[in-house]
Amino acid sequence: MPCFSARLKEIRTSKGIHQSELAKSLGMKGASVSKYELGYSQPDLDTLILIADYFEVSANYLLGLSDSPQDNISPYTDEEITLLELFKRLPAHRQFEVKGYISGILNSLDKSV
């Protein structure tokens, strides 16, 4: 399983990004990326998150814990997550009503198309 240094270099070079360009985009010194890729140092948690966000991959992928770049990245928007959280707070009978209401809307949309 690849380690962080190998994954970082692999993803950076596959996207044609130079170490200095990555460092500048993340607000760090140019030598930092080189040290990460050579295995001389490791990023702190905040920097790891910045790198994962920059490349739109999961931290698990960068750390070599997953072979899927999108592992643990939610496919849902913040608005969808908020709606789901609100729905979960409803009592069971209200959830049932909401499901029926949404089903009715979807059925009417299917008929109009």
C-alpha positions as CSV (number, residue, x, y, z in Angstrom):
1,M,0.0,0.0,0.0
2,P,1.5,3.4,-1.0
3,C,2.4,5.9,1.7
4,F,1.6,9.5,1.9
5,S,4.8,10.7,0.2
6,A,4.2,8.4,-2.8
7,R,0.5,9.3,-3.1
8,L,1.2,13.0,-2.9
9,K,3.8,12.9,-5.6
10,E,1.7,10.6,-7.8
11,I,-1.4,12.8,-7.7
12,R,0.5,16.0,-8.1
13,T,2.5,14.8,-11.1
14,S,-0.6,13.2,-12.7
15,K,-2.2,16.6,-12.7
16,G,0.9,18.4,-14.0
17,I,1.3,20.6,-10.9
18,H,4.8,21.6,-9.8
19,Q,5.8,21.5,-6.2
20,S,6.1,25.2,-6.0
21,E,2.7,25.7,-7.5
22,L,1.1,23.4,-4.9
23,A,3.0,25.1,-2.1
24,K,1.9,28.5,-3.2
25,S,-1.7,27.4,-3.6
26,L,-1.7,26.0,0.0
27,G,0.1,29.0,1.5
28,M,3.2,27.1,2.5
29,K,6.9,27.2,1.7
30,G,8.0,25.5,-1.5
31,A,10.4,23.1,0.4
32,S,7.5,21.7,2.4
33,V,6.0,19.8,-0.5
34,S,9.5,18.4,-1.4
35,K,10.0,17.3,2.2
36,Y,6.6,15.6,2.2
37,E,7.3,13.8,-1.1
38,L,10.7,12.6,0.0
39,G,9.3,11.4,3.3
40,Y,11.3,13.8,5.4
41,S,8.3,15.2,7.1
42,Q,4.5,14.8,7.3
43,P,1.8,17.4,7.1
44,D,-0.2,18.3,10.2
45,L,-3.9,17.5,10.2
46,D,-5.0,20.9,8.9
47,T,-2.5,20.8,6.0
48,L,-3.5,17.2,5.2
49,I,-7.1,18.4,4.9
50,L,-6.0,21.4,2.7
51,I,-4.1,19.0,0.4
52,A,-7.1,16.6,0.2
53,D,-9.4,19.5,-0.6
54,Y,-7.0,20.9,-3.2
55,F,-6.9,17.6,-5.1
56,E,-10.5,16.7,-4.3
57,V,-9.6,13.4,-2.8
58,S,-10.1,11.9,0.6
59,A,-7.4,12.1,3.3
60,N,-7.7,8.2,3.5
61,Y,-6.6,8.1,-0.1
62,L,-3.6,10.4,0.5
63,L,-2.6,8.4,3.5
64,G,-2.7,5.1,1.6
65,L,-5.6,3.8,3.7
66,S,-7.8,3.5,0.6
67,D,-7.3,2.9,-3.1
68,S,-10.4,5.0,-3.9
69,P,-9.7,8.7,-4.3
70,Q,-13.3,9.5,-3.3
71,D,-13.4,7.3,-0.3
72,N,-15.4,9.0,2.5
73,I,-16.2,12.0,0.4
74,S,-19.9,12.7,0.7
75,P,-21.8,12.7,-2.6
76,Y,-24.4,15.1,-1.0
77,T,-24.4,18.9,-0.9
78,D,-24.5,20.8,2.4
79,E,-28.1,21.6,1.7
80,E,-29.0,17.9,1.2
81,I,-27.2,17.0,4.4
82,T,-29.1,19.7,6.3
83,L,-32.4,18.5,5.0
84,L,-31.6,14.9,6.0
85,E,-30.6,16.0,9.5
86,L,-33.9,18.0,9.8
87,F,-35.9,15.0,8.6
88,K,-34.2,12.7,11.1
89,R,-35.2,15.0,14.0
90,L,-38.9,14.7,13.0
91,P,-41.1,12.2,15.0
92,A,-41.8,9.0,13.1
93,H,-45.4,10.0,12.2
94,R,-44.1,13.2,10.7
95,Q,-41.4,11.4,8.7
96,F,-44.2,9.2,7.4
97,E,-46.2,12.3,6.3
98,V,-43.2,13.9,4.7
99,K,-42.4,10.7,2.7
100,G,-46.0,10.6,1.5
101,Y,-45.9,14.2,0.5
102,I,-42.6,13.8,-1.4
103,S,-43.9,10.6,-3.1
104,G,-47.0,12.5,-4.3
105,I,-44.8,15.3,-5.7
106,L,-42.6,12.8,-7.5
107,N,-45.6,10.9,-8.9
108,S,-47.1,14.1,-10.3
109,L,-43.8,15.1,-11.9
110,D,-43.5,11.7,-13.5
111,K,-47.0,12.1,-15.0
112,S,-46.3,15.5,-16.4
113,V,-43.1,14.5,-18.3
